[in-house]
């Protein structure tokens, strides 16, 4: 799991770091909000007529996978109640 170097200046990198912390702490509610913020920050692009050419960073893809796994684990017990 990639960890943020605090000199990193992009908002998406800082949000990703916070998402990783929320996942480490298994805080689903915060992780979901941060995942949405990360999606928004990754899809922003600069001005009219500009197209964002960035691919999804591997660390972000991993974080989204971890979020899905956390949801599955936390809600697995609910199906039997």
Buried (B, 14 or more C-beta within 10 A) or exposed (E): EBEBEEEEEEBBBBBBBBBBBBBEEEBBEBBBBBBEBBBEBBEEEEEEEEEEEEEEBEBBEBBBEBBEEBEEEEEEEEEEE
